[in-house]
Amino acid sequence: MTYILLAAGKGTRLHPITLSYPKTLFKLADNVSVIQRMVNMLRYFDANAKIIVVTGFMNKQIQDELSNVIFVYNPFYSVTNSIASLWFARNLFVNDDNVTLINGDIVMEDMLIKDILTKPADKPYVLLDSSVKKDGDYNVQVNGNRVVVMSKELDGYCGEYAGVIKFDKGSLTPFLRELDNMIEDRKHDLWFEDVLVEMIFKENFKLYFKDICDYDWTEIDCVDDLVLAREIHCNSSYGQLFG
């Protein structure tokens, strides 16, 4: 399976900590960082993993941290968002059968990676946590088994988006086509998730969801998230193999 880790951002919400240090390199233990742990765990549970890491801010530091991955550099990271980072990598996975997009600042318990991230998808879906009903960062509203919108501006929602989207082959092609269209329309300041929102509204694209409320995870946006990320790693049985 193919995994794309998006790690080009500057982590401005964690300033001054991240002024000269990418949050993806935050140490969860002496020998493992946030992004290194995700790479290690993907390889542990998927021996045939193809891992693409898209960098921007502090590119050299991240490249020095990782091995046996494919690097893509977004030279315009300071004036673009994740939609542009993904666009730079698109030719490396356009013909792949199963693709998982992962925000680079996500830390998940090992069983979530084993049970869901490394399992092939038979339809496109996002991960959401239905235990988060308020103060979520980027949230998902659903109707039945389908996503109807994802946004930071929702007053009511089913759950918080967990930073992961999975595609089967049939859904990847239209997604990449719309990605190209939005870049051509100079919408390079959006998140890559906005491509799916555009498809839902324009084409009634069928996007599904999987609820991960029974698993531990966090996206690192503040200092409290850093503390939780370390707790998740320390409580992980497989994670102890990696530092």
C-alpha positions in Angstrom: 0.0 0.0 0.0 1.1 3.6 -0.5 1.2 6.1 2.3 1.7 9.8 1.8 2.8 11.8 4.9 2.3 15.5 4.6 5.0 17.3 6.7 5.7 20.6 4.9 4.0 23.0 7.3 5.6 25.5 9.7 3.6 24.6 12.8 2.8 28.2 13.6 0.3 27.4 16.4 3.2 25.9 18.4 5.4 29.0 18.1 8.0 29.7 19.6 8.7 26.0 20.0 8.6 25.4 16.2 10.3 28.6 15.0 13.4 26.6 14.1 12.3 23.0 14.6 9.5 21.1 12.8 6.9 19.6 15.1 7.1 16.3 13.2 10.5 15.9 14.8 9.3 16.3 18.4 10.8 13.4 20.4 8.3 11.0 21.8 11.2 9.1 23.4 15.0 9.3 23.3 15.2 7.6 19.9 12.0 8.3 18.1 10.2 11.4 16.7 6.6 11.8 15.7 7.1 11.2 12.0 9.8 8.5 12.6 7.3 6.6 14.7 4.6 6.7 12.1 7.1 5.5 9.4 8.4 2.7 11.6 4.9 1.5 12.6 3.6 1.5 9.0 6.6 -0.6 7.9 6.1 -2.9 10.9 2.5 -3.7 10.0 2.9 -3.4 6.2 6.2 -5.0 5.0 5.4 -3.8 1.5 4.7 -0.2 2.4 5.6 2.5 -0.1 6.0 5.7 2.0 6.2 9.2 0.4 7.0 12.1 2.7 6.3 15.6 1.5 8.5 18.2 3.2 8.9 22.0 3.1 9.8 23.8 6.3 13.1 22.5 7.7 13.3 20.0 4.8 16.9 19.0 5.6 16.2 18.1 9.2 13.4 15.8 8.3 15.3 14.1 5.5 18.2 13.5 8.0 15.7 11.8 10.4 14.2 9.3 8.0 15.5 6.5 5.6 14.0 4.2 3.1 11.2 6.7 2.1 10.6 8.7 -1.0 11.0 12.5 -0.4 9.1 15.2 -2.2 9.9 18.9 -1.5 7.4 21.7 -1.7 9.6 24.8 -2.3 6.5 27.1 -1.9 5.5 25.7 1.6 5.6 29.2 3.1 2.9 30.6 0.7 0.9 27.4 0.0 -1.0 24.8 2.0 -1.3 21.0 2.0 -3.2 20.9 -1.3 0.0 22.1 -3.0 2.2 19.7 -1.1 0.1 16.8 -2.3 0.0 18.1 -5.9 3.8 18.0 -6.0 3.7 14.3 -5.1 0.8 13.2 -7.3 2.8 11.6 -10.1 4.4 9.2 -7.6 1.1 7.5 -6.6 -1.3 8.3 -9.5 -1.2 4.6 -10.7 -1.3 3.0 -7.2 -4.3 0.9 -6.2 -4.6 1.8 -2.5 -3.5 5.1 -1.1 -3.6 6.6 2.4 -3.0 10.3 3.1 -1.8 11.1 6.6 -1.1 14.4 8.2 2.5 14.3 9.4 1.7 15.5 12.9 -0.6 12.6 13.8 0.3 10.1 16.6 -1.9 7.0 17.0 -1.9 4.0 19.2 -0.4 0.9 17.5 -3.6 -1.0 17.2 -5.2 1.8 15.2 -2.4 1.6 12.7 -2.6 -2.2 12.6 -6.4 -2.4 12.4 -7.2 0.4 10.0 -4.3 2.4 8.5 -2.5 -0.6 7.0 -5.7 -2.3 5.8 -6.7 -1.8 2.1 -9.8 0.3 1.5 -12.7 -0.8 -0.7 -14.2 2.7 -0.8 -12.9 6.2 0.0 -13.3 7.2 3.7 -12.0 9.5 6.3 -11.3 8.8 9.9 -13.3 10.6 12.5 -13.6 10.5 16.3 -17.2 10.8 17.4 -16.2 11.3 21.0 -15.2 14.9 20.1 -18.4 16.9 19.9 -17.1 20.3 20.7 -13.8 22.3 20.4 -12.7 20.0 17.6 -10.1 21.5 15.2 -11.4 20.3 11.8 -14.7 18.5 11.9 -16.9 16.2 10.0 -20.7 16.2 9.5 -22.3 13.0 8.2 -25.7 11.8 6.9 -26.2 8.1 7.3 -22.9 6.4 6.3 -21.7 9.3 4.2 -19.7 12.5 4.8 -21.6 15.7 3.8 -19.1 18.3 4.7 -15.7 18.8 6.5 -14.8 22.2 7.9 -13.4 24.2 10.8 -16.5 26.3 10.8 -19.2 23.7 11.8 -21.4 24.5 14.8 -22.7 20.9 14.9 -20.8 17.8 13.7 -20.6 14.1 14.1 -16.9 14.1 15.1 -13.4 15.5 14.7 -11.4 14.6 11.6 -8.4 12.5 12.6 -6.1 13.5 9.8 -6.3 10.4 7.6 -8.1 9.7 4.3 -8.0 6.4 2.5 -8.7 5.8 -1.2 -9.3 2.8 -3.3 -8.3 2.9 -7.0 -11.7 3.9 -8.3 -11.9 7.0 -6.0 -8.3 8.1 -6.4 -8.6 9.0 -10.1 -11.4 11.6 -9.7 -9.7 13.0 -6.6 -6.5 13.7 -8.5 -8.4 15.2 -11.4 -10.1 17.6 -9.0 -6.8 18.3 -7.3 -5.3 19.4 -10.6 -8.4 21.5 -11.3 -8.1 23.4 -8.0 -4.4 24.0 -8.4 -5.0 25.3 -11.9 -7.6 27.6 -10.4 -4.9 28.9 -8.0 -6.5 27.5 -4.9 -3.1 26.5 -3.5 -3.8 28.0 -0.1 -6.4 25.3 0.8 -6.0 22.0 2.6 -6.0 18.8 0.5 -9.2 17.8 2.4 -10.9 20.7 0.6 -10.6 18.8 -2.6 -13.1 16.2 -1.3 -15.4 18.9 0.0 -15.5 20.4 -3.4 -16.2 17.0 -5.0 -19.1 16.4 -2.6 -20.7 19.7 -3.4 -20.1 19.7 -7.1 -20.4 16.0 -8.0 -22.2 14.4 -5.0 -19.0 12.4 -4.5 -19.6 9.4 -2.2 -17.2 9.8 0.7 -17.6 7.5 3.7 -16.2 7.5 7.3 -14.8 5.2 9.9 -15.3 6.1 13.6 -12.1 5.6 15.7 -13.5 6.8 19.0 -12.3 3.5 20.7 -8.7 4.2 19.8 -6.2 6.7 21.2 -4.8 9.3 18.9 -3.9 13.0 18.6 -3.0 15.7 16.1 -0.2 17.9 17.5 -1.4 21.5 17.5 -0.6 22.7 21.0 1.6 21.8 24.0 -1.2 19.6 25.6 -1.1 17.6 22.3 2.6 17.0 22.7 2.0 15.6 26.2 -0.8 13.3 25.0 1.4 12.1 22.1 4.1 11.0 24.5 1.5 9.2 26.6 0.2 7.3 23.6 3.7 6.3 22.6 4.6 5.2 26.1 1.5 3.1 26.5 2.1 1.4 23.1 3.3 -2.2 23.2 4.6 -2.2 19.7 5.9 1.4 20.0 8.4 0.3 22.6 10.3 -1.5 19.8 11.1 1.9 18.3 12.4 3.9 21.2 
